[in-house]
């Protein structure tokens, strides 16, 4: 390094390297310029100067200098290494690996290059190469602990756990008996725990148990020792010892659900699906009663029995669980109980129980069977719980009555307003929900959660401008949405993206969805620093778990929503592409001179307004970008704030396919993945890929209405295709003919018969009837009236298991809205859409969409918007109009009389 230079310049070159490592970039540049004055073609100096400039955000100069340096000295490992570092800084990992390999051809034993290469191989999951590089590092420096551990982890990641164990044992053989010293006990203990977990993972349970007993005194984390030991006991079938140890763990933490689950396994009373025989339920009940005597203050020991108890025992346990929490006033009680609503019988029992408690507290001031009086707040929290219960069961009128009574009882409790907003949201009155959430926010301006809840409600009501103003109240220096992006606030970006999509603003919607996708790319990149850190700090178990998490990162719900949203935007863009400049010019040429003048004036005013807004935002950013030290932090200005450039794609479907492939790889069990795949591939005329999507849909849920739609649409499309001519077409045709009999839905039936058969199986379901009606209109367009009758004959027989209980609704608001849109668009019958709207307005009196009698605002007729097929769809109010629809102080005069 710098060997071809005279001593003075060689020392200057060392100074460049040191300055780069200590981030003294100006000092390094000065030294580089001093060398280049005498030796202007010195390749290594040019490369190091380029690397220094790269750290000063002068990318183009950096690449130019590094390439020039490499050209002047192709045989220098320093030049290749620097070129690799440059690519690495730009996340071009594959190119960086190529550069490192070229450097190693020149200097195969360079420790720094090998270490950098191993980090990139771990990042890119080149596991075979990672093993090879770590082995080379260990060979060169066998006295370095990190090299032993890195080699073992490399084999573990490469699915060779047995070899990893051998390496760790070989490493332990190099240590002295009194190892580790006091300052390394934690790191050594972590390594031992990692080795034991490896033995367990490889199936060497007895060896793992013996190793743990032998090395227990060297491990600092005693809780991890106990948890590992009890796991081994269960796997070795030493259930009695496991029982004792789980009870010891419960004495340390009686609210850990995993410990209760483990204890159930040890006593032979655990079921994966949660189903138990009557005898097992009795034994479990006895177990938890004994544990309840031991851990009286544990919440888990009282809550877990509610999952398996039935009938009168469930009622008794629920009563004992709910009473103290209502007295105490726990707002999260309903969230705790909500999983029980998946069992209708339990939901009915809970309703009876809470109604009895309410009646008793209201009439006697105390709980049934008790003489002690409850505090006045108990009635309010009981009404609060009842309101959420009826909301869950779709009885919004009763829910609103209960929550209004609770607010009248104690008007200062913020949670009451938040829950009322949630009920109104479910009932379909989004503007009123946003207003109530704003009222709750104004009651405690320092609560970030309440603020976020309010923002969410505003976005659901398509009040984007007001939502943004509210959200930035909690951002740093009052900065705008850029700060929300920097904080990776994905729920906000997803909600605003969905709002823009509903309003037809595809550019901004796409920008929000792609911002979430970028966050996931950043999270993937963030793991890079941990490849060396975790090996150095010996946090090996956490490191391996982190890598496994990164491998399934894109299966997360937020990414799935963002990718799905982006694909929907591209599909909509393909179906109704934006006008090109040439088309707009052509339209302009057809206008009269006076109309042209007016149009140009409008355009100039819009441009001036946009420019003024941008300048205002830049001034705000500049003002807020001045730190205490007086330095100005200039943030890059977004060149495309409205996402207009994102819409200027030549092939929207190819862009959609990029995200579709990620969904197919990471969310193959999501129905939405294959629905989107079907829609994209049908538009691309990729028949076999669309067929594959249909097969996946039927595999996941053959009875789903969307699966039925896709099946019928696909084979109807195939039947209407021209006879195959080319060899490829003939091959596709033969595959489809061979596969069709494998569909039980179509076996020996025509598409019309299959459609009727589907109706017979699901005649009581609105969504299934709508799917059958839509497919009937596709298969036989002349039977449109029959299709409409299928929908209009649907009935929602309210479900009630007892006369004393309020019946639960089967129809969902979103399904009824979808049916209304179907009648107005696919079936093109405005009269039928109008009749459906009137029917649903009675059924959902709080729905703003159906203009129900109790909704907060009656807007333009929604079926008129559908029938005229406006460009922006049903929601064509601008964000600014929405922002002005609610008073900024959060007052609710317009919404006081919402409840019946």
Rosetta blueprint (number, residue, H / E / L):
1 X L
2 X L
3 X L
4 X L
5 X L
6 X L
7 X H
8 X H
9 X H
10 X H
11 X H
12 X H
13 X H
14 X H
15 X H
16 X H
17 X H
18 X H
19 X H
20 X H
21 X H
22 X L
23 X L
24 X L
25 X H
26 X H
27 X H
28 X H
29 X H
30 X H
31 X H
32 X H
33 X H
34 X H
35 X H
36 X H
37 X H
38 X H
39 X L
40 X L
41 X L
42 X L
43 X H
44 X H
45 X H
46 X H
47 X H
48 X H
49 X H
50 X H
51 X H
52 X H
53 X H
54 X H
55 X H
56 X L
57 X L
58 X L
59 X H
60 X H
61 X H
62 X H
63 X H
64 X H
65 X H
66 X H
67 X H
68 X H
69 X H
70 X H
71 X H
72 X H
73 X L
74 X L
75 X L
76 X L
77 X H
78 X H
79 X H
80 X H
81 X H
82 X H
83 X H
84 X H
85 X H
86 X H
87 X H
88 X H
89 X H
90 X L
91 X L
92 X L
93 X H
94 X H
95 X H
96 X H
97 X H
98 X H
99 X H
100 X H
101 X H
102 X H
103 X H
104 X H
105 X H
106 X H
107 X L
108 X L
109 X L
110 X L
111 X H
112 X H
113 X H
114 X H
115 X H
116 X H
117 X H
118 X H
119 X H
120 X H
121 X H
122 X H
123 X H
124 X L
125 X L
126 X L
127 X H
128 X H
129 X H
130 X H
131 X H
132 X H
133 X H
134 X H
135 X H
136 X H
137 X H
138 X H
139 X H
140 X H
141 X L
142 X L
143 X L
144 X L
145 X H
146 X H
147 X H
148 X H
149 X H
150 X H
151 X H
152 X H
153 X H
154 X H
155 X H
156 X H
157 X H
158 X L
159 X L
160 X L
161 X H
162 X H
163 X H
164 X H
165 X H
166 X H
167 X H
168 X H
169 X H
170 X H
171 X H
172 X H
173 X H
174 X L
175 X L
176 X L
177 X L
178 X L
179 X L
180 X L
181 X L
182 X H
183 X H
184 X H
185 X H
186 X H
187 X H
188 X H
189 X H
190 X H
191 X H
192 X H
193 X H
194 X H
195 X H
196 X H
197 X H
198 X H
199 X H
200 X H
201 X H
202 X L
203 X L
204 X L
205 X H
206 X H
207 X H
208 X H
209 X H
210 X H
211 X H
212 X H
213 X H
214 X H
215 X H
216 X H
217 X H
218 X H
219 X L
220 X L
221 X L
222 X H
223 X H
224 X H
225 X H
226 X H
227 X H
228 X H
229 X H
230 X H
231 X H
232 X H
233 X H
234 X H
235 X H
236 X L
237 X L
238 X L
239 X H
240 X H
241 X H
242 X H
243 X H
244 X H
245 X H
246 X H
247 X H
248 X H
249 X H
250 X H
251 X H
252 X H
253 X L
254 X L
255 X L
256 X L
257 X H
258 X H
259 X H
260 X H
261 X H
262 X H
263 X H
264 X H
265 X H
266 X H
267 X L
268 X L
269 X L
270 X L
271 X L
272 X L
273 X L
274 X L
275 X L
276 X L
277 X L
278 X H
279 X H
280 X H
281 X H
282 X H
283 X H
284 X H
285 X H
286 X H
287 X H
288 X H
289 X H
290 X H
291 X H
292 X H
293 X H
294 X H
295 X L
296 X L
297 X L
298 X L
299 X L
300 X H
301 X H
302 X H
303 X H
304 X L
305 X H
306 X H
307 X H
308 X H
309 X L
310 X L
311 X H
312 X H
313 X H
314 X H
315 X H
316 X H
317 X H
318 X H
319 X H
320 X H
321 X H
322 X H
323 X H
324 X H
325 X H
326 X H
327 X H
328 X H
329 X L
330 X L
331 X L
332 X L
333 X H
334 X H
335 X H
336 X H
337 X H
338 X H
339 X H
340 X H
341 X H
342 X H
343 X L
344 X H
345 X H
346 X H
347 X H
348 X H
349 X H
350 X H
351 X H
352 X H
353 X H
354 X H
355 X H
356 X H
357 X H
358 X H
359 X H
360 X H
361 X H
362 X H
363 X H
364 X H
365 X L
366 X L
367 X L
368 X L
369 X L
370 X L
371 X L
372 X L
373 X L
374 X L
375 X L
376 X L
377 X H
378 X H
379 X H
380 X H
381 X H
382 X H
383 X H
384 X H
385 X H
386 X H
387 X H
388 X H
389 X H
390 X H
391 X H
392 X H
393 X L
394 X L
395 X L
396 X H
397 X H
398 X H
399 X H
400 X H
401 X H
402 X H
403 X H
404 X H
405 X H
406 X H
407 X H
408 X H
409 X H
410 X L
411 X L
412 X L
413 X L
414 X H
415 X H
416 X H
417 X H
418 X H
419 X H
420 X H
421 X H
422 X H
423 X H
424 X H
425 X H
426 X H
427 X H
428 X L
429 X L
430 X H
431 X H
432 X H
433 X H
434 X H
435 X H
436 X H
437 X H
438 X H
439 X H
440 X H
441 X H
442 X H
443 X H
444 X L
445 X L
446 X L
447 X L
448 X H
449 X H
450 X H
451 X H
452 X H
453 X H
454 X H
455 X H
456 X H
457 X H
458 X H
459 X H
460 X H
461 X L
462 X L
463 X L
464 X H
465 X H
466 X H
467 X H
468 X H
469 X H
470 X H
471 X H
472 X H
473 X H
474 X H
475 X L
476 X H
477 X H
478 X H
479 X L
480 X L
481 X H
482 X H
483 X H
484 X H
485 X H
486 X H
487 X L
488 X L
489 X L
490 X H
491 X H
492 X H
493 X H
494 X H
495 X H
496 X H
497 X H
498 X H
499 X H
500 X H
501 X H
502 X H
503 X L
504 X L
505 X L
506 X H
507 X H
508 X H
509 X H
510 X H
511 X H
512 X H
513 X H
514 X H
515 X H
516 X H
517 X H
518 X H
519 X H
520 X H
521 X H
522 X H
523 X H
524 X H
525 X H
526 X H
527 X L
528 X L
529 X L
530 X H
531 X H
532 X H
533 X H
534 X H
535 X H
536 X H
537 X H
538 X L
539 X L
540 X H
541 X H
542 X H
543 X H
544 X H
545 X H
546 X H
547 X H
548 X H
549 X H
550 X H
551 X H
552 X L
553 X H
554 X H
555 X H
556 X L
557 X H
558 X H
559 X H
560 X H
561 X H
562 X H
563 X H
564 X H
565 X H
566 X H
567 X H
568 X H
569 X H
570 X H
571 X H
572 X H
573 X H
574 X H
575 X H
576 X L
577 X L
578 X L
579 X L
580 X L
581 X H
582 X H
583 X H
584 X H
585 X H
586 X H
587 X H
588 X H
589 X H
590 X L
591 X L
592 X L
593 X H
594 X H
595 X H
596 X H
597 X H
598 X H
599 X H
600 X H
601 X H
602 X H
603 X H
604 X H
605 X H
606 X H
607 X H
608 X H
609 X H
610 X H
611 X H
612 X H
613 X H
614 X H
615 X H
616 X H
617 X H
618 X H
619 X H
620 X H
621 X H
622 X H
623 X H
624 X H
625 X L
626 X E
627 X L
628 X L
629 X L
630 X L
631 X L
632 X E
633 X L
634 X L
635 X L
636 X L
637 X L
638 X L
639 X L
640 X L
641 X L
642 X L
643 X L
644 X H
645 X H
646 X H
647 X H
648 X L
649 X L
650 X L
651 X L
652 X H
653 X H
654 X H
655 X H
656 X H
657 X H
658 X H
659 X H
660 X H
661 X H
662 X H
663 X H
664 X H
665 X H
666 X H
667 X L
668 X L
669 X L
670 X L
671 X H
672 X H
673 X H
674 X H
675 X H
676 X H
677 X H
678 X H
679 X H
680 X H
681 X H
682 X H
683 X H
684 X L
685 X L
686 X L
687 X H
688 X H
689 X H
690 X H
691 X H
692 X H
693 X H
694 X H
695 X H
696 X H
697 X H
698 X H
699 X H
700 X H
701 X H
702 X L
703 X L
704 X L
705 X H
706 X H
707 X H
708 X H
709 X H
710 X H
711 X H
712 X H
713 X H
714 X H
715 X H
716 X H
717 X H
718 X H
719 X H
720 X L
721 X L
722 X L
723 X L
724 X L
725 X L
726 X L
727 X H
728 X H
729 X H
730 X H
731 X H
732 X H
733 X H
734 X H
735 X H
736 X H
737 X H
738 X H
739 X H
740 X H
741 X L
742 X L
743 X L
744 X L
745 X L
746 X L
747 X L
748 X L
749 X L
750 X L
751 X H
752 X H
753 X H
754 X H
755 X H
756 X H
757 X H
758 X H
759 X H
760 X H
761 X H
762 X L
763 X L
764 X L
765 X L
766 X H
767 X H
768 X H
769 X H
770 X H
771 X H
772 X H
773 X H
774 X H
775 X H
776 X H
777 X H
778 X H
779 X H
780 X L
781 X H
782 X H
783 X H
784 X H
785 X H
786 X H
787 X H
788 X H
789 X H
790 X H
791 X H
792 X H
793 X L
794 X L
795 X L
796 X L
797 X L
798 X L
799 X E
800 X L
801 X L
802 X L
803 X L
804 X L
805 X L
806 X L
807 X L
808 X E
809 X L
810 X L
811 X L
812 X L
813 X H
814 X H
815 X H
816 X H
817 X H
818 X H
819 X H
820 X H
821 X H
822 X H
823 X H
824 X H
825 X L
826 X L
827 X L
828 X L
829 X L
830 X H
831 X H
832 X H
833 X H
834 X H
835 X H
836 X H
837 X H
838 X H
839 X H
840 X H
841 X H
842 X H
843 X H
844 X L
845 X L
846 X L
847 X L
848 X L
849 X L
850 X L
851 X L
852 X L
853 X L
854 X L
855 X L
856 X L
857 X L
858 X L
859 X L
860 X L
861 X L
862 X H
863 X H
864 X H
865 X H
866 X H
867 X H
868 X L
869 X L
870 X L
871 X L
872 X L
873 X L
874 X L
875 X L
876 X L
877 X L
878 X L
879 X H
880 X H
881 X H
882 X H
883 X H
884 X L
885 X L
886 X L
887 X L
888 X L
889 X L
890 X L
891 X L
892 X L
893 X H
894 X H
895 X H
896 X L
897 X L
898 X L
899 X L
900 X L
